[in-house]
């Protein structure tokens, strides 16, 4: 790494695991600054010391939370004034306060579409596992109890012909709808901020737009959650919404845990309102509600929606391309939607 003061600087807040070629291109045009801190308190002090001054672009991923915590107003107050871009490796970016970044003139990028297929795949896996009561059966066979210490679990249900209610019809929601319709002939209904075009609805097997969330909840046999986490979607699904669902509904969430009020889900499972759930995300992860861990009605995964070699490589490459474009052109390949007005 050279130390010429004329070269821009990149603040590296996450390790490079797969996209080494793209990272080499960055190292060819910029100096790399790696903080010595190991937690948020230390990182704040390191920022205050001035040793990170002069950085232009910060690269981060979900694991960067362990080092910096959320990039919020408190952190931005001490981060170098030279910082112009935050390039996040991930489709969801609730760990970055976009409004606070906008006020500082800092542009933020994510990796949209790169995660769609892999996340939809695990969504379908969790849906099938929840509908077939695979959670307790898988645990039982590993414990040497064949299908169950006290007998086989209750009979599951087939997905064929069931109504899939997709909440959030972005890239992941569309991929879930396409796979569910194509593989299992499920009827797809959806609620979204805006209705899709007739061509897209037709391509998804005749997906039907439902204008209100309440109407979607009332009709869905399976609720598929695919919305980002923000102030409007936190606890979007709570006790009031569970009460509006069909008895025996199946709930699948691979978006963000806090979209669901976790205690309300626990209560709905206990009452039988929710027959089963498939969850890859949790409100307070990595902590998981103890009742969810104990429940035989829940199939759990530890936030592994994008955990494939192909997808993680695609995501990391995309994020680093944002870094490279920020360094060399001064723009981003995929600025977050809230900042489209800042894209030029």
Buried (B, 14 or more C-beta within 10 A) or exposed (E): EEEEEEBBBBBBBBEBBBBEEBBEBBEEEBBBBEBEBEEBEBBBEBBEEEEBBBBBBBBBBBEBBEBBBBBBEBBBEBBBEBBBBBBBBBBBBBBBBBBBBBEBEBBBBBBBBBBBBBBBBBBBBBBBBBBBBBBBBEEBEEEEBEBBEEEEBEEBBEBEEBBBBBBBBBBBBBBBBBBBBEEBEBBBBBBBEEBBEEEEBEBBBEBEBBEEBBBBBEBBBBBBBBBBBBEEBBBBBBBEBBEBBBEEBBBBBBBBBBBBBBEBBBBBBEEEBBBBBBBBBBBEBEEBBEBBEEBBBBBBBEBBBBBBEEBBBBBBBBBBBBBBBBBEEEBBBBBBEBBEEBEE
